[in-house]
C-alpha cells in the first residue's frame, strides 16, 4: 500500500511535527519520546499513559488540562522502553504521585511496571491501572482482556479527578471504577497494512466482517456483513451479555479504527442510539470519532460505560487537548 511515509520508523518525525504544531499546549521531555503538558499546574497528582504508535490521535492526542499529563510513545505497535517511561515519571511528578493508566498488552505492562518499581525506589509514589475493556472474545477473566478504546474514558475520569486536586488514592479508585464499568467490542472489514509491509495483518472474505477485532488482531470469528443496523444490534447484545448487568445511564464512545469515515460513524451512531433506546438504556453523553485508531483499519468499536453520579461529574468535567475539547 502506498503511503506518504518514507521510513516505517516514523515515531520521532511524527512527534516533532505534533509538538511543533501544538507547542502552546504540549512539549517533549528530555531525550525520550515523552509528550507532556506545556504548562502543568503545580502540585497535584499526575496521570500518564503510553504505548506503541499507530493509534493516533491516541495516545499523545489527549495530553492537556483535565485529561492526561503525559504520554510515552513507542515505535509502531511496540512498547516504549523502560528508560523513557522512567524519564516521564521523574520529570512530571511534583511529590503528589503519579497514576499510570495503560492498556493490557504484555510489553506495555512489563515495561511500565519495571519503570514504576524503579521510580518507587527513587522516592516517587506510583500506582497503575491496567485497562481491560475488551469483551470481544467474551473473556470472563479481566486480566486476560485487552485494552481498547474504553481507555480514553478511563483517562478522562482519572484526569478530571487529578485536576480537581484529589489525592492519588482517590484518582486511582475512580480510574479503577471506570475501568471495571467500561466494555468495548470492535469489528473490522480487514486488518491494517503496517508501513513497510505489502499486505494487511489479516483479511476477511468479500461481504464479510471480523467480529471482536483488536489492535491489528483478527476477531473471534468472521461472519457475513448483513448491514450496519443488524451489526450494531449484535454488538450491543454482545456488550450487554459480557459481565455484570449494565446499569443506566451510560456513556457511549463510537470509535473509528482509522479508515472509517465520520459519515459511516454517524450512521452507526444513529443505530446505536436507537438500539439502546429500544433496550431502555438512557445515554448520558455520546462521543463519536476516530479516538483510538489502528493505522488504516476499516472498522469501528463501541464502548459502553455505565456511570455513577460521581463518574458523570468526572466525564462531564472540562478538558482541552489538541484532539479533545469539552467545555461542560
Number of C-alpha atoms within 10 A of each C-alpha: 10 8 8 5 10 9 10 13 14 15 18 14 10 12 18 13 12 18 19 14 12 13 13 12 19 25 21 22 19 12 9 19 24 26 28 26 24 20 13 15 13 10 12 20 29 29 34 29 29 26 29 20 26 26 23 19 17 25 27 30 22 30 31 26 22 26 31 33 31 31 28 30 29 23 18 19 18 15 23 24 22 19 16 23 31 20 19 26 29 15 14 21 21 16 13 17 23 28 27 26 28 25 23 22 18 10 16 23 19 15 20 27 18 17 22 24 16 17 18 15 10 10 11 19 19 23 19 20 19 23 29 26 28 31 27 24 19 16 14 11 10 16 11 14 21 22 23 28 32 31 29 22 24 30 27 25 31 35 30 27 29 27 24 15 14 16 16 22 12 14 25 24 14 19 27 20 16 27 24 18 23 28 29 30 27 26 28 29 24 25 26 26 19 19 20 14 11 10 13 16 15 16 17 17 12 10 11 16 25 26 24 24 27 24 22 22 15 22 21 15 13 19 13 13 15 11 9 15 17 13 19 22 16 14 23 21 14 19 23 15 13 19 17 9 11 19 14 15 19 23 21 26 24 25 27 29 31 23 16 20 15 14 10 13 20 14 12 20 23 12 18 22 17 16 19 17 12 10 11 11 17 15 18 16 14 14 14 16 19 26 24 25 29 26 22 20 23 20 27 28 28 25 30 25 28 24 23 16 9 11 23 17 15 23 26 16 20 18 22 17 20 18 15 15 14 12 8 9
